[in-house]
């Protein structure tokens, strides 16, 4: 009994603000990475940084944090200055009230990069990070050297494929209440999104994802994202989410999993016509919605191959 109590107390203490890493602290488990913080408007953004050279920005998706790029950061940092934010409302970044539309968040990422002296950069985005990244790239095309769009549609969603939180689009107020049990939501989402379901994740990896998503304030922030999403009746992306792909004159590679039920390959049939800088579509075998998690070495090599051409 005493042992269980002490274990629980230690876990509780590690969730308290005193355990929050300081600026410049090394990131546990990610070789060469350090924690950084920067103020952008009303938000204190947290990001990981590793390596030196030309800047490379990685944007995570749902229900993740910067930690999701743990396999890629050390390998990419050999050649690049890798910058990996916790998106606003996630991880250790601030979670204030305000505008959580993808257009607004993309604008804040642009400000973050300007604040730390980064004007031109390579960009990779996954899932929500890809929709935000695409908006960042096409709102500021002169700043992007090349872009990798991972596991995200180009112009519209098919909500029948997002049963885990489809109703959130129509009733955003329910999100925070539903996400009070982050382990349930995260487990359900990965089970339906990974090619091999939860068996693809080691228990400690799932536990870390749950911990990241369970940080105080994340549930309310996710609710704000859904509140500020803009979808037309045909599920096409509205003005605050839509991307003017004609502005993507820089090279664009798209990467998806062959078993990504949420983002099937038919969504990209017009990519070459739609995107002036379209390089190619890469379909990863035996892979669901999270290639960085499911096939980290192969995914990293695909990024390195693309980046080397720029």
C-alpha positions as CSV (number, residue, x, y, z in Angstrom):
1,X,0.0,0.0,0.0
2,X,2.8,2.4,1.0
3,X,4.7,1.6,-2.2
4,X,1.7,2.4,-4.4
5,X,1.0,5.6,-2.5
6,X,4.6,6.8,-3.0
7,X,4.6,5.9,-6.7
8,X,1.4,7.8,-7.1
9,X,2.8,10.8,-5.3
10,X,5.9,10.9,-7.4
11,X,3.8,10.7,-10.6
12,X,1.7,13.6,-9.3
13,X,4.7,15.7,-8.4
14,X,6.2,15.2,-11.9
15,X,3.0,16.7,-13.4
16,X,3.4,19.9,-11.3
17,X,4.9,23.1,-12.8
18,X,8.2,22.6,-10.9
19,X,9.0,19.7,-13.3
20,X,8.5,21.9,-16.4
21,X,11.9,22.0,-18.2
22,X,13.6,25.4,-18.4
23,X,14.8,27.1,-21.6
24,X,18.0,25.3,-22.7
25,X,17.4,22.1,-20.7
26,X,18.2,19.0,-22.6
27,X,15.3,16.9,-23.8
28,X,15.1,13.5,-22.1
29,X,15.3,10.7,-24.7
30,X,16.0,12.9,-27.8
31,X,19.7,13.1,-28.5
32,X,21.0,16.6,-29.0
33,X,17.6,18.4,-28.5
34,X,17.0,21.2,-26.0
35,X,13.9,23.0,-24.8
36,X,13.2,26.5,-26.0
37,X,10.5,29.1,-25.3
38,X,9.4,32.2,-27.1
39,X,6.5,34.7,-26.6
40,X,4.3,35.2,-29.6
41,X,1.4,37.6,-28.9
42,X,-0.4,36.2,-25.9
43,X,1.0,32.7,-26.2
44,X,4.2,31.3,-24.8
45,X,5.3,28.8,-27.4
46,X,7.5,25.8,-26.5
47,X,9.7,24.1,-29.1
48,X,12.5,21.6,-29.3
49,X,15.7,22.5,-31.2
50,X,18.5,20.4,-32.3
51,X,21.5,20.6,-34.7
52,X,22.7,23.5,-36.8
53,X,22.5,24.5,-40.5
54,X,19.6,25.5,-42.6
55,X,16.3,25.6,-40.6
56,X,13.9,22.7,-40.8
57,X,10.5,23.0,-39.1
58,X,8.4,19.9,-38.1
59,X,4.7,20.4,-37.1
60,X,2.9,17.6,-35.3
61,X,-0.7,16.4,-35.5
62,X,-3.5,15.2,-33.2
63,X,-3.3,13.9,-30.5
64,X,0.4,14.5,-30.4
65,X,3.1,17.0,-29.3
66,X,6.7,17.7,-30.4
67,X,7.7,14.4,-28.8
68,X,6.0,12.6,-31.8
69,X,9.1,13.6,-33.9
70,X,11.5,11.9,-31.5
71,X,12.7,9.4,-34.1
72,X,13.4,12.0,-36.8
73,X,15.0,14.8,-34.8
74,X,18.4,13.3,-34.1
75,X,18.8,12.0,-37.7
76,X,17.7,15.3,-39.3
77,X,19.8,17.4,-36.9
78,X,22.9,16.0,-38.5
79,X,22.3,18.3,-41.5
80,X,19.8,20.9,-40.3
81,X,18.7,23.2,-37.5
82,X,15.6,21.3,-36.5
83,X,12.8,23.3,-34.9
84,X,9.9,21.4,-33.5
85,X,7.1,23.4,-31.8
86,X,4.4,22.1,-29.6
87,X,1.4,23.6,-31.5
88,X,-0.5,26.2,-29.6
89,X,-2.7,24.5,-27.0
90,X,-0.6,21.3,-27.0
91,X,2.3,20.0,-24.9
92,X,4.2,22.7,-23.1
93,X,3.0,25.6,-25.3
94,X,0.5,28.1,-23.9
95,X,-3.2,27.4,-24.0
96,X,-4.8,30.9,-23.9
97,X,-8.3,31.8,-25.1
98,X,-8.3,33.3,-28.6
99,X,-8.4,32.3,-32.2
100,X,-7.5,28.6,-32.9
101,X,-8.3,28.6,-36.6
102,X,-5.6,26.9,-38.7
103,X,-5.0,30.2,-40.5
104,X,-4.4,32.0,-37.2
105,X,-2.1,29.3,-35.8
106,X,-0.2,29.2,-39.0
107,X,0.3,33.0,-38.6
108,X,1.6,32.5,-35.1
109,X,4.1,29.9,-36.3
110,X,5.3,32.4,-38.9
111,X,5.8,35.0,-36.1
112,X,7.6,32.4,-33.9
113,X,10.0,31.7,-36.6
114,X,10.6,35.4,-37.3
115,X,11.2,36.0,-33.6
116,X,13.9,33.4,-33.4
117,X,15.6,34.8,-36.6
118,X,14.3,32.2,-39.1
119,X,13.1,33.7,-42.4
120,X,13.6,30.8,-44.9
121,X,13.0,27.2,-43.9
122,X,12.1,23.7,-45.0
123,X,8.8,22.5,-43.6
124,X,7.2,19.1,-42.7
125,X,3.7,18.8,-41.4
126,X,1.6,15.8,-40.3
127,X,-2.2,15.6,-39.8
128,X,-3.4,18.9,-38.2
129,X,0.2,20.1,-38.5
130,X,0.1,19.5,-42.2
131,X,-3.1,21.5,-42.6
132,X,-1.5,24.3,-40.6
133,X,1.8,23.8,-42.4
134,X,0.2,24.0,-45.8
135,X,-1.5,27.3,-44.8
136,X,1.8,28.6,-43.4
137,X,3.6,27.7,-46.7
138,X,1.0,29.2,-49.0
139,X,0.4,32.3,-46.9
140,X,4.2,32.9,-46.8
141,X,5.4,31.1,-49.9
142,X,8.5,33.2,-50.2
143,X,9.8,31.8,-46.9
144,X,9.4,28.1,-47.7
145,X,12.2,26.2,-49.5
146,X,10.2,22.9,-49.7
147,X,7.3,21.2,-48.0
148,X,6.3,17.7,-47.1
149,X,2.6,17.2,-46.5
150,X,1.9,14.1,-44.4
151,X,-1.4,12.2,-43.8
152,X,-3.7,15.2,-44.5
153,X,-6.2,16.0,-47.2
154,X,-5.7,18.8,-49.7
155,X,-9.1,20.4,-50.0
156,X,-11.8,18.6,-48.0
157,X,-12.4,16.1,-45.3
158,X,-14.6,13.0,-45.3
159,X,-16.1,13.0,-41.8
160,X,-17.5,9.5,-42.2
161,X,-13.8,8.4,-41.8
162,X,-13.3,10.4,-38.6
163,X,-15.8,8.6,-36.4
164,X,-13.6,9.1,-33.3
165,X,-14.5,12.8,-33.1
166,X,-16.7,13.5,-36.1
167,X,-19.4,14.9,-33.8
168,X,-16.9,17.4,-32.3
169,X,-17.2,19.4,-35.6
170,X,-20.9,19.9,-35.0
171,X,-20.9,20.3,-31.2
172,X,-17.4,21.6,-30.1
173,X,-18.7,22.3,-26.6
174,X,-18.7,18.6,-25.8
175,X,-15.0,18.2,-26.6
176,X,-13.5,19.3,-23.3
177,X,-15.8,17.0,-21.3
178,X,-15.2,14.0,-23.5
179,X,-11.4,14.5,-23.3
180,X,-11.4,14.4,-19.5
181,X,-10.3,10.8,-20.0
182,X,-7.4,11.3,-22.4
183,X,-6.3,7.7,-22.2
184,X,-9.7,6.6,-23.7
185,X,-9.6,9.1,-26.5
186,X,-5.9,8.6,-27.4
187,X,-6.2,4.8,-27.3
188,X,-9.3,4.8,-29.4
189,X,-7.8,7.2,-32.0
190,X,-4.6,5.2,-32.4
191,X,-6.5,1.9,-32.4
192,X,-8.5,3.1,-35.4
193,X,-5.6,5.0,-37.1
194,X,-2.6,2.7,-37.0
195,X,-2.3,-0.2,-39.5
196,X,-1.7,-2.6,-36.7
197,X,-3.9,-0.8,-34.1
198,X,-2.6,-0.4,-30.6
199,X,-0.4,-3.4,-31.0
200,X,1.9,-1.2,-33.0
201,X,2.8,0.9,-29.9
202,X,4.8,-0.2,-27.0
203,X,2.9,0.4,-23.7
204,X,5.4,3.1,-22.6
205,X,5.0,4.9,-25.9
206,X,1.2,4.9,-25.6
207,X,1.6,6.1,-22.0
208,X,3.8,9.0,-23.1
209,X,1.3,10.1,-25.8
210,X,-1.5,10.0,-23.2
211,X,0.6,12.0,-20.8
212,X,1.3,14.6,-23.4
213,X,-2.3,14.9,-24.4
214,X,-3.4,14.8,-20.8
215,X,-1.5,18.0,-19.8
216,X,-3.7,20.6,-18.1
217,X,-5.5,22.8,-20.6
218,X,-5.1,20.6,-23.7
219,X,-8.7,19.4,-23.7
220,X,-10.1,22.9,-23.7
221,X,-7.6,24.0,-26.4
222,X,-8.6,21.1,-28.6
223,X,-12.2,22.3,-28.1
224,X,-11.2,25.7,-29.4
225,X,-9.6,24.2,-32.5
226,X,-12.9,22.4,-33.3
227,X,-14.9,25.6,-32.4
228,X,-12.8,27.6,-35.0
229,X,-12.8,25.0,-37.7
230,X,-14.6,26.0,-40.9
231,X,-16.2,23.3,-43.0
232,X,-18.8,23.7,-45.8
233,X,-21.7,21.4,-46.3
234,X,-19.7,19.2,-48.6
235,X,-16.9,19.0,-46.0
236,X,-14.6,21.1,-48.1
237,X,-12.3,23.3,-46.1
238,X,-13.6,26.8,-45.4
239,X,-11.7,30.1,-45.6
240,X,-9.9,29.7,-42.3
241,X,-8.7,26.3,-43.3
242,X,-8.5,26.2,-47.0
243,X,-5.1,26.5,-48.8
244,X,-4.5,28.3,-52.1
245,X,-2.3,25.6,-53.5
246,X,-1.5,27.7,-56.6
247,X,0.9,29.6,-54.4
248,X,3.0,26.5,-53.7
249,X,5.7,27.1,-56.3
250,X,8.2,25.4,-54.0
251,X,8.7,21.6,-54.2
252,X,5.9,19.7,-52.4
253,X,6.0,16.0,-51.5
254,X,3.0,14.2,-50.2
255,X,3.4,11.1,-47.9
256,X,0.5,8.8,-46.8
257,X,0.1,5.3,-45.6
258,X,-1.4,2.7,-47.9
259,X,-3.8,1.7,-45.1
260,X,-4.7,5.2,-43.9
261,X,-8.4,4.9,-43.8
262,X,-8.8,8.5,-42.9
263,X,-6.8,9.9,-45.8
264,X,-7.1,7.5,-48.7
265,X,-5.0,7.9,-51.9
266,X,-8.0,8.9,-54.0
267,X,-7.9,12.3,-52.3
268,X,-4.7,13.1,-54.1
269,X,-5.6,12.2,-57.7
270,X,-5.5,15.9,-58.8
271,X,-2.4,16.8,-56.8
272,X,-0.2,17.3,-59.8
273,X,-2.8,19.6,-61.4
274,X,-3.5,21.5,-58.2
275,X,0.0,22.1,-56.9
276,X,2.5,23.8,-59.2
277,X,5.5,22.5,-57.2
278,X,4.2,19.0,-56.8
279,X,7.1,16.6,-56.7
280,X,5.4,13.2,-56.0
281,X,3.1,11.2,-53.9
282,X,4.8,8.5,-51.7
283,X,2.6,5.7,-50.4
284,X,4.2,3.9,-47.5
285,X,3.3,0.1,-47.4
286,X,1.7,-1.5,-44.4
287,X,1.1,1.9,-42.8
288,X,-1.8,3.8,-41.3
289,X,-2.1,7.5,-40.4
290,X,1.1,7.9,-38.4
291,X,4.1,6.9,-40.6
292,X,6.6,8.7,-38.3
293,X,5.4,6.3,-35.5
294,X,4.7,3.2,-37.6
295,X,7.8,3.2,-39.9
296,X,10.2,5.7,-38.4
297,X,13.3,4.7,-40.2
298,X,11.7,4.5,-43.6
299,X,9.8,7.8,-43.0
300,X,13.0,9.6,-41.9
301,X,14.8,8.4,-45.1
302,X,11.9,9.7,-47.2
303,X,12.3,13.1,-45.6
304,X,16.1,13.1,-46.0
305,X,15.8,12.1,-49.7
306,X,13.4,15.0,-50.4
307,X,15.3,17.6,-48.4
308,X,18.6,16.7,-50.1
309,X,17.1,17.8,-53.4
310,X,16.3,21.3,-52.3
